[in-house]
């Protein structure tokens, strides 16, 4: 594989990981009975940092609100 191909394979894995994490987060919020406003849903789906999505997912399990999950200092 060329370096060019390796780069795109790695990029695809990261994109797949972030998409999966975003959908998992939305599923947890929905299962917890939280209404997720469209703007928040779009923010979650647009997030490309897998570590941030993982932190949000961990918070979603115990948070009292959607805002408590995604409102954090950047």
SEFIZA-3560 file (N, C-alpha, C; in Angstrom, 3 decimals):
REM SEFIZA-3560
<numar><xx>0.839</xx><yy>-1.186</yy><zz>0.000</zz><atom>N</atom></numar>
<numar><xx>0.000</xx><yy>0.000</yy><zz>0.000</zz><atom>CA</atom></numar>
<numar><xx>0.878</xx><yy>1.241</yy><zz>0.000</zz><atom>C</atom></numar>
<numar><xx>0.461</xx><yy>2.195</yy><zz>-0.731</zz><atom>N</atom></numar>
<numar><xx>1.195</xx><yy>3.455</yy><zz>-0.750</zz><atom>CA</atom></numar>
<numar><xx>0.852</xx><yy>4.266</yy><zz>0.494</zz><atom>C</atom></numar>
<numar><xx>1.678</xx><yy>5.261</yy><zz>0.787</zz><atom>N</atom></numar>
<numar><xx>1.379</xx><yy>6.151</yy><zz>1.915</zz><atom>CA</atom></numar>
<numar><xx>0.046</xx><yy>6.848</yy><zz>1.699</zz><atom>C</atom></numar>
<numar><xx>-0.234</xx><yy>7.184</yy><zz>0.450</zz><atom>N</atom></numar>
<numar><xx>-1.491</xx><yy>7.838</yy><zz>0.092</zz><atom>CA</atom></numar>
<numar><xx>-2.680</xx><yy>6.949</yy><zz>0.475</zz><atom>C</atom></numar>
<numar><xx>-2.611</xx><yy>5.681</yy><zz>0.117</zz><atom>N</atom></numar>
<numar><xx>-3.690</xx><yy>4.742</yy><zz>0.425</zz><atom>CA</atom></numar>
<numar><xx>-3.808</xx><yy>4.535</yy><zz>1.932</zz><atom>C</atom></numar>
<numar><xx>-2.685</xx><yy>4.405</yy><zz>2.622</zz><atom>N</atom></numar>
<numar><xx>-2.707</xx><yy>4.216</yy><zz>4.072</zz><atom>CA</atom></numar>
<numar><xx>-3.382</xx><yy>5.392</yy><zz>4.769</zz><atom>C</atom></numar>
<numar><xx>-3.105</xx><yy>6.586</yy><zz>4.277</zz><atom>N</atom></numar>
<numar><xx>-3.711</xx><yy>7.786</yy><zz>4.863</zz><atom>CA</atom></numar>
<numar><xx>-5.230</xx><yy>7.729</yy><zz>4.761</zz><atom>C</atom></numar>
<numar><xx>-5.732</xx><yy>7.330</yy><zz>3.595</zz><atom>N</atom></numar>
<numar><xx>-7.179</xx><yy>7.290</yy><zz>3.407</zz><atom>CA</atom></numar>
<numar><xx>-7.837</xx><yy>6.152</yy><zz>4.168</zz><atom>C</atom></numar>
<numar><xx>-7.150</xx><yy>5.046</yy><zz>4.327</zz><atom>N</atom></numar>
<numar><xx>-7.681</xx><yy>3.950</yy><zz>5.134</zz><atom>CA</atom></numar>
<numar><xx>-7.791</xx><yy>4.401</yy><zz>6.590</zz><atom>C</atom></numar>
<numar><xx>-6.745</xx><yy>5.050</yy><zz>7.096</zz><atom>N</atom></numar>
<numar><xx>-6.757</xx><yy>5.541</yy><zz>8.479</zz><atom>CA</atom></numar>
<numar><xx>-7.841</xx><yy>6.597</yy><zz>8.669</zz><atom>C</atom></numar>
<numar><xx>-7.979</xx><yy>7.481</yy><zz>7.701</zz><atom>N</atom></numar>
<numar><xx>-9.003</xx><yy>8.526</yy><zz>7.784</zz><atom>CA</atom></numar>
<numar><xx>-10.397</xx><yy>7.897</yy><zz>7.805</zz><atom>C</atom></numar>
<numar><xx>-10.599</xx><yy>6.880</yy><zz>6.999</zz><atom>N</atom></numar>
<numar><xx>-11.884</xx><yy>6.189</yy><zz>6.970</zz><atom>CA</atom></numar>
<numar><xx>-12.207</xx><yy>5.513</yy><zz>8.283</zz><atom>C</atom></numar>
<numar><xx>-11.194</xx><yy>4.933</yy><zz>8.913</zz><atom>N</atom></numar>
<numar><xx>-11.403</xx><yy>4.296</yy><zz>10.221</zz><atom>CA</atom></numar>
<numar><xx>-11.808</xx><yy>5.336</yy><zz>11.268</zz><atom>C</atom></numar>
<numar><xx>-11.121</xx><yy>6.468</yy><zz>11.270</zz><atom>N</atom></numar>
<numar><xx>-11.444</xx><yy>7.519</yy><zz>12.237</zz><atom>CA</atom></numar>
<numar><xx>-12.850</xx><yy>8.047</yy><zz>12.012</zz><atom>C</atom></numar>
<numar><xx>-13.205</xx><yy>8.287</yy><zz>10.756</zz><atom>N</atom></numar>
<numar><xx>-14.559</xx><yy>8.776</yy><zz>10.456</zz><atom>CA</atom></numar>
<numar><xx>-15.601</xx><yy>7.754</yy><zz>10.878</zz><atom>C</atom></numar>
<numar><xx>-15.342</xx><yy>6.487</yy><zz>10.626</zz><atom>N</atom></numar>
<numar><xx>-16.273</xx><yy>5.443</yy><zz>11.039</zz><atom>CA</atom></numar>
<numar><xx>-16.408</xx><yy>5.375</yy><zz>12.543</zz><atom>C</atom></numar>
<numar><xx>-15.296</xx><yy>5.537</yy><zz>13.236</zz><atom>N</atom></numar>
<numar><xx>-15.299</xx><yy>5.505</yy><zz>14.704</zz><atom>CA</atom></numar>
<numar><xx>-16.088</xx><yy>6.678</yy><zz>15.269</zz><atom>C</atom></numar>
<numar><xx>-15.905</xx><yy>7.872</yy><zz>14.715</zz><atom>N</atom></numar>
<numar><xx>-16.623</xx><yy>9.028</yy><zz>15.236</zz><atom>CA</atom></numar>
<numar><xx>-18.111</xx><yy>8.932</yy><zz>14.924</zz><atom>C</atom></numar>
<numar><xx>-18.441</xx><yy>8.453</yy><zz>13.738</zz><atom>N</atom></numar>
<numar><xx>-19.865</xx><yy>8.301</yy><zz>13.381</zz><atom>CA</atom></numar>
<numar><xx>-20.542</xx><yy>7.292</yy><zz>14.308</zz><atom>C</atom></numar>
<numar><xx>-19.868</xx><yy>6.194</yy><zz>14.570</zz><atom>N</atom></numar>
<numar><xx>-20.414</xx><yy>5.166</yy><zz>15.458</zz><atom>CA</atom></numar>
<numar><xx>-20.591</xx><yy>5.709</yy><zz>16.874</zz><atom>C</atom></numar>
<numar><xx>-19.612</xx><yy>6.455</yy><zz>17.367</zz><atom>N</atom></numar>
<numar><xx>-19.690</xx><yy>7.023</yy><zz>18.711</zz><atom>CA</atom></numar>
<numar><xx>-20.817</xx><yy>8.047</yy><zz>18.808</zz><atom>C</atom></numar>
<numar><xx>-20.990</xx><yy>8.860</yy><zz>17.774</zz><atom>N</atom></numar>
<numar><xx>-22.066</xx><yy>9.860</yy><zz>17.773</zz><atom>CA</atom></numar>
<numar><xx>-23.428</xx><yy>9.176</yy><zz>17.827</zz><atom>C</atom></numar>
<numar><xx>-23.607</xx><yy>8.130</yy><zz>17.049</zz><atom>N</atom></numar>
<numar><xx>-24.884</xx><yy>7.412</yy><zz>17.055</zz><atom>CA</atom></numar>
<numar><xx>-25.111</xx><yy>6.703</yy><zz>18.385</zz><atom>C</atom></numar>
<numar><xx>-24.055</xx><yy>6.171</yy><zz>18.979</zz><atom>N</atom></numar>
<numar><xx>-24.177</xx><yy>5.532</yy><zz>20.294</zz><atom>CA</atom></numar>
<numar><xx>-24.601</xx><yy>6.560</yy><zz>21.339</zz><atom>C</atom></numar>
<numar><xx>-24.010</xx><yy>7.737</yy><zz>21.285</zz><atom>N</atom></numar>
<numar><xx>-24.361</xx><yy>8.806</yy><zz>22.212</zz><atom>CA</atom></numar>
<numar><xx>-25.825</xx><yy>9.190</yy><zz>22.079</zz><atom>C</atom></numar>
<numar><xx>-26.284</xx><yy>9.368</yy><zz>20.854</zz><atom>N</atom></numar>
<numar><xx>-27.693</xx><yy>9.714</yy><zz>20.631</zz><atom>CA</atom></numar>
<numar><xx>-28.616</xx><yy>8.600</yy><zz>21.118</zz><atom>C</atom></numar>
<numar><xx>-28.203</xx><yy>7.362</yy><zz>20.960</zz><atom>N</atom></numar>
<numar><xx>-29.005</xx><yy>6.229</yy><zz>21.433</zz><atom>CA</atom></numar>
<numar><xx>-29.122</xx><yy>6.235</yy><zz>22.951</zz><atom>C</atom></numar>
<numar><xx>-27.999</xx><yy>6.491</yy><zz>23.637</zz><atom>N</atom></numar>
<numar><xx>-28.023</xx><yy>6.536</yy><zz>25.100</zz><atom>CA</atom></numar>
<numar><xx>-28.917</xx><yy>7.678</yy><zz>25.584</zz><atom>C</atom></numar>
<numar><xx>-28.776</xx><yy>8.847</yy><zz>24.968</zz><atom>N</atom></numar>
<numar><xx>-29.617</xx><yy>9.982</yy><zz>25.375</zz><atom>CA</atom></numar>
<numar><xx>-31.097</xx><yy>9.660</yy><zz>25.180</zz><atom>C</atom></numar>
<numar><xx>-31.417</xx><yy>9.053</yy><zz>24.046</zz><atom>N</atom></numar>
<numar><xx>-32.811</xx><yy>8.696</yy><zz>23.760</zz><atom>CA</atom></numar>
<numar><xx>-33.302</xx><yy>7.643</yy><zz>24.761</zz><atom>C</atom></numar>
<numar><xx>-32.472</xx><yy>6.650</yy><zz>25.050</zz><atom>N</atom></numar>
<numar><xx>-32.861</xx><yy>5.595</yy><zz>25.988</zz><atom>CA</atom></numar>
<numar><xx>-33.074</xx><yy>6.143</yy><zz>27.398</zz><atom>C</atom></numar>
<numar><xx>-32.359</xx><yy>7.197</yy><zz>27.722</zz><atom>N</atom></numar>
<numar><xx>-32.511</xx><yy>7.833</yy><zz>29.041</zz><atom>CA</atom></numar>
<numar><xx>-33.723</xx><yy>8.741</yy><zz>29.086</zz><atom>C</atom></numar>
<numar><xx>-34.408</xx><yy>8.911</yy><zz>27.935</zz><atom>N</atom></numar>
<numar><xx>-35.633</xx><yy>9.705</yy><zz>27.903</zz><atom>CA</atom></numar>
<numar><xx>-35.413</xx><yy>11.183</yy><zz>27.656</zz><atom>C</atom></numar>
<numar><xx>-34.205</xx><yy>11.570</yy><zz>27.247</zz><atom>N</atom></numar>
<numar><xx>-33.923</xx><yy>12.973</yy><zz>26.962</zz><atom>CA</atom></numar>
<numar><xx>-34.381</xx><yy>13.341</yy><zz>25.559</zz><atom>C</atom></numar>
<numar><xx>-35.017</xx><yy>14.488</yy><zz>25.437</zz><atom>N</atom></numar>
<numar><xx>-35.320</xx><yy>15.045</yy><zz>24.124</zz><atom>CA</atom></numar>
<numar><xx>-34.039</xx><yy>15.721</yy><zz>23.639</zz><atom>C</atom></numar>
<numar><xx>-33.604</xx><yy>15.390</yy><zz>22.446</zz><atom>N</atom></numar>
<numar><xx>-32.374</xx><yy>15.968</yy><zz>21.903</zz><atom>CA</atom></numar>
<numar><xx>-32.768</xx><yy>16.965</yy><zz>20.817</zz><atom>C</atom></numar>
<numar><xx>-32.600</xx><yy>18.267</yy><zz>21.106</zz><atom>N</atom></numar>
<numar><xx>-32.940</xx><yy>19.276</yy><zz>20.099</zz><atom>CA</atom></numar>
<numar><xx>-32.115</xx><yy>19.078</yy><zz>18.828</zz><atom>C</atom></numar>
<numar><xx>-32.687</xx><yy>19.492</yy><zz>17.693</zz><atom>N</atom></numar>
<numar><xx>-32.007</xx><yy>19.334</yy><zz>16.408</zz><atom>CA</atom></numar>
<numar><xx>-30.604</xx><yy>19.936</yy><zz>16.413</zz><atom>C</atom></numar>
<numar><xx>-30.452</xx><yy>21.111</yy><zz>17.014</zz><atom>N</atom></numar>
<numar><xx>-29.145</xx><yy>21.781</yy><zz>17.032</zz><atom>CA</atom></numar>
<numar><xx>-28.116</xx><yy>20.939</yy><zz>17.786</zz><atom>C</atom></numar>
<numar><xx>-28.540</xx><yy>20.302</yy><zz>18.866</zz><atom>N</atom></numar>
<numar><xx>-27.637</xx><yy>19.460</yy><zz>19.650</zz><atom>CA</atom></numar>
<numar><xx>-27.318</xx><yy>18.191</yy><zz>18.870</zz><atom>C</atom></numar>
<numar><xx>-28.331</xx><yy>17.616</yy><zz>18.238</zz><atom>N</atom></numar>
<numar><xx>-28.115</xx><yy>16.416</yy><zz>17.418</zz><atom>CA</atom></numar>
<numar><xx>-27.091</xx><yy>16.705</yy><zz>16.320</zz><atom>C</atom></numar>
<numar><xx>-27.248</xx><yy>17.843</yy><zz>15.659</zz><atom>N</atom></numar>
<numar><xx>-26.311</xx><yy>18.229</yy><zz>14.598</zz><atom>CA</atom></numar>
<numar><xx>-24.907</xx><yy>18.438</yy><zz>15.150</zz><atom>C</atom></numar>
<numar><xx>-24.814</xx><yy>19.039</yy><zz>16.332</zz><atom>N</atom></numar>
<numar><xx>-23.501</xx><yy>19.254</yy><zz>16.961</zz><atom>CA</atom></numar>
<numar><xx>-22.824</xx><yy>17.919</yy><zz>17.264</zz><atom>C</atom></numar>
<numar><xx>-23.590</xx><yy>16.976</yy><zz>17.773</zz><atom>N</atom></numar>
<numar><xx>-23.044</xx><yy>15.649</yy><zz>18.088</zz><atom>CA</atom></numar>
<numar><xx>-22.581</xx><yy>14.959</yy><zz>16.808</zz><atom>C</atom></numar>
<numar><xx>-23.423</xx><yy>14.980</yy><zz>15.779</zz><atom>N</atom></numar>
<numar><xx>-23.081</xx><yy>14.298</yy><zz>14.530</zz><atom>CA</atom></numar>
<numar><xx>-21.924</xx><yy>14.965</yy><zz>13.793</zz><atom>C</atom></numar>
<numar><xx>-21.724</xx><yy>16.260</yy><zz>14.034</zz><atom>N</atom></numar>
<numar><xx>-20.641</xx><yy>16.995</yy><zz>13.381</zz><atom>CA</atom></numar>
<numar><xx>-19.310</xx><yy>16.865</yy><zz>14.125</zz><atom>C</atom></numar>
<numar><xx>-19.355</xx><yy>16.381</yy><zz>15.350</zz><atom>N</atom></numar>
<numar><xx>-18.133</xx><yy>16.276</yy><zz>16.161</zz><atom>CA</atom></numar>
<numar><xx>-17.195</xx><yy>15.234</yy><zz>15.550</zz><atom>C</atom></numar>
<numar><xx>-15.964</xx><yy>15.627</yy><zz>15.297</zz><atom>N</atom></numar>
<numar><xx>-14.989</xx><yy>14.738</yy><zz>14.657</zz><atom>CA</atom></numar>
<numar><xx>-13.895</xx><yy>14.247</yy><zz>15.599</zz><atom>C</atom></numar>
<numar><xx>-13.956</xx><yy>14.671</yy><zz>16.859</zz><atom>N</atom></numar>
<numar><xx>-12.940</xx><yy>14.261</yy><zz>17.836</zz><atom>CA</atom></numar>
<numar><xx>-13.451</xx><yy>13.024</yy><zz>18.580</zz><atom>C</atom></numar>
<numar><xx>-12.892</xx><yy>11.851</yy><zz>18.285</zz><atom>N</atom></numar>
<numar><xx>-13.399</xx><yy>10.636</yy><zz>18.924</zz><atom>CA</atom></numar>
<numar><xx>-13.242</xx><yy>10.638</yy><zz>20.442</zz><atom>C</atom></numar>
<numar><xx>-12.208</xx><yy>11.285</yy><zz>20.959</zz><atom>N</atom></numar>
<numar><xx>-12.026</xx><yy>11.340</yy><zz>22.413</zz><atom>CA</atom></numar>
<numar><xx>-13.124</xx><yy>12.172</yy><zz>23.071</zz><atom>C</atom></numar>
<numar><xx>-13.502</xx><yy>13.274</yy><zz>22.439</zz><atom>N</atom></numar>
<numar><xx>-14.582</xx><yy>14.098</yy><zz>22.992</zz><atom>CA</atom></numar>
<numar><xx>-15.897</xx><yy>13.327</yy><zz>22.955</zz><atom>C</atom></numar>
<numar><xx>-16.165</xx><yy>12.644</yy><zz>21.854</zz><atom>N</atom></numar>
<numar><xx>-17.388</xx><yy>11.852</yy><zz>21.771</zz><atom>CA</atom></numar>
<numar><xx>-17.405</xx><yy>10.773</yy><zz>22.846</zz><atom>C</atom></numar>
<numar><xx>-16.271</xx><yy>10.171</yy><zz>23.121</zz><atom>N</atom></numar>
<numar><xx>-16.197</xx><yy>9.155</yy><zz>24.172</zz><atom>CA</atom></numar>
<numar><xx>-16.494</xx><yy>9.767</yy><zz>25.543</zz><atom>C</atom></numar>
<numar><xx>-15.949</xx><yy>10.954</yy><zz>25.806</zz><atom>N</atom></numar>
<numar><xx>-16.241</xx><yy>11.636</yy><zz>27.080</zz><atom>CA</atom></numar>
<numar><xx>-17.732</xx><yy>11.938</yy><zz>27.187</zz><atom>C</atom></numar>
<numar><xx>-18.316</xx><yy>12.430</yy><zz>26.093</zz><atom>N</atom></numar>
<numar><xx>-19.754</xx><yy>12.733</yy><zz>26.100</zz><atom>CA</atom></numar>
<numar><xx>-20.571</xx><yy>11.462</yy><zz>26.355</zz><atom>C</atom></numar>
<numar><xx>-20.171</xx><yy>10.363</yy><zz>25.752</zz><atom>N</atom></numar>
<numar><xx>-20.885</xx><yy>9.105</yy><zz>25.927</zz><atom>CA</atom></numar>
<numar><xx>-20.814</xx><yy>8.654</yy><zz>27.384</zz><atom>C</atom></numar>
<numar><xx>-19.643</xx><yy>8.766</yy><zz>27.987</zz><atom>N</atom></numar>
<numar><xx>-19.490</xx><yy>8.400</yy><zz>29.402</zz><atom>CA</atom></numar>
<numar><xx>-20.385</xx><yy>9.270</yy><zz>30.283</zz><atom>C</atom></numar>
<numar><xx>-20.426</xx><yy>10.564</yy><zz>29.995</zz><atom>N</atom></numar>
<numar><xx>-21.273</xx><yy>11.475</yy><zz>30.773</zz><atom>CA</atom></numar>
<numar><xx>-22.753</xx><yy>11.164</yy><zz>30.574</zz><atom>C</atom></numar>
<numar><xx>-23.136</xx><yy>10.772</yy><zz>29.359</zz><atom>N</atom></numar>
<numar><xx>-24.546</xx><yy>10.547</yy><zz>29.036</zz><atom>CA</atom></numar>
<numar><xx>-25.165</xx><yy>9.454</yy><zz>29.903</zz><atom>C</atom></numar>
<numar><xx>-24.349</xx><yy>8.545</yy><zz>30.378</zz><atom>N</atom></numar>
<numar><xx>-24.862</xx><yy>7.445</yy><zz>31.187</zz><atom>CA</atom></numar>
<numar><xx>-25.389</xx><yy>7.935</yy><zz>32.533</zz><atom>C</atom></numar>
<numar><xx>-24.809</xx><yy>9.002</yy><zz>33.071</zz><atom>N</atom></numar>
<numar><xx>-25.173</xx><yy>9.455</yy><zz>34.420</zz><atom>CA</atom></numar>
<numar><xx>-25.682</xx><yy>10.893</yy><zz>34.482</zz><atom>C</atom></numar>
<numar><xx>-25.612</xx><yy>11.629</yy><zz>33.399</zz><atom>N</atom></numar>
<numar><xx>-25.949</xx><yy>13.054</yy><zz>33.417</zz><atom>CA</atom></numar>
<numar><xx>-27.433</xx><yy>13.295</yy><zz>33.705</zz><atom>C</atom></numar>
<numar><xx>-27.704</xx><yy>14.466</yy><zz>34.275</zz><atom>N</atom></numar>
<numar><xx>-29.074</xx><yy>14.850</yy><zz>34.585</zz><atom>CA</atom></numar>
<numar><xx>-29.768</xx><yy>15.525</yy><zz>33.404</zz><atom>C</atom></numar>
<numar><xx>-28.982</xx><yy>15.918</yy><zz>32.386</zz><atom>N</atom></numar>
<numar><xx>-29.565</xx><yy>16.602</yy><zz>31.232</zz><atom>CA</atom></numar>
<numar><xx>-28.636</xx><yy>16.486</yy><zz>30.033</zz><atom>C</atom></numar>
<numar><xx>-29.179</xx><yy>16.791</yy><zz>28.858</zz><atom>N</atom></numar>
<numar><xx>-28.353</xx><yy>16.802</yy><zz>27.655</zz><atom>CA</atom></numar>
<numar><xx>-27.271</xx><yy>17.865</yy><zz>27.777</zz><atom>C</atom></numar>
<numar><xx>-27.641</xx><yy>19.022</yy><zz>28.319</zz><atom>N</atom></numar>
<numar><xx>-26.662</xx><yy>20.113</yy><zz>28.474</zz><atom>CA</atom></numar>
<numar><xx>-25.489</xx><yy>19.683</yy><zz>29.342</zz><atom>C</atom></numar>
<numar><xx>-25.740</xx><yy>18.883</yy><zz>30.353</zz><atom>N</atom></numar>
<numar><xx>-24.665</xx><yy>18.421</yy><zz>31.229</zz><atom>CA</atom></numar>
<numar><xx>-23.709</xx><yy>17.493</yy><zz>30.488</zz><atom>C</atom></numar>
<numar><xx>-24.159</xx><yy>16.909</yy><zz>29.393</zz><atom>N</atom></numar>
<numar><xx>-23.322</xx><yy>16.001</yy><zz>28.622</zz><atom>CA</atom></numar>
<numar><xx>-22.403</xx><yy>16.787</yy><zz>27.697</zz><atom>C</atom></numar>
<numar><xx>-22.952</xx><yy>17.715</yy><zz>26.920</zz><atom>N</atom></numar>
<numar><xx>-22.158</xx><yy>18.335</yy><zz>25.862</zz><atom>CA</atom></numar>
<numar><xx>-21.614</xx><yy>19.721</yy><zz>26.192</zz><atom>C</atom></numar>
<numar><xx>-22.124</xx><yy>20.335</yy><zz>27.265</zz><atom>N</atom></numar>
<numar><xx>-21.592</xx><yy>21.653</yy><zz>27.619</zz><atom>CA</atom></numar>
<numar><xx>-20.320</xx><yy>21.474</yy><zz>28.434</zz><atom>C</atom></numar>
<numar><xx>-19.216</xx><yy>21.786</yy><zz>27.771</zz><atom>N</atom></numar>
<numar><xx>-17.916</xx><yy>21.676</yy><zz>28.433</zz><atom>CA</atom></numar>
<numar><xx>-16.997</xx><yy>22.724</yy><zz>27.854</zz><atom>C</atom></numar>
<numar><xx>-16.037</xx><yy>23.189</yy><zz>28.614</zz><atom>N</atom></numar>
<numar><xx>-15.092</xx><yy>24.153</yy><zz>28.062</zz><atom>CA</atom></numar>
<numar><xx>-14.298</xx><yy>23.510</yy><zz>26.921</zz><atom>C</atom></numar>
<numar><xx>-14.029</xx><yy>24.284</yy><zz>25.893</zz><atom>N</atom></numar>
<numar><xx>-13.267</xx><yy>23.760</yy><zz>24.758</zz><atom>CA</atom></numar>
<numar><xx>-11.778</xx><yy>23.851</yy><zz>25.014</zz><atom>C</atom></numar>
//
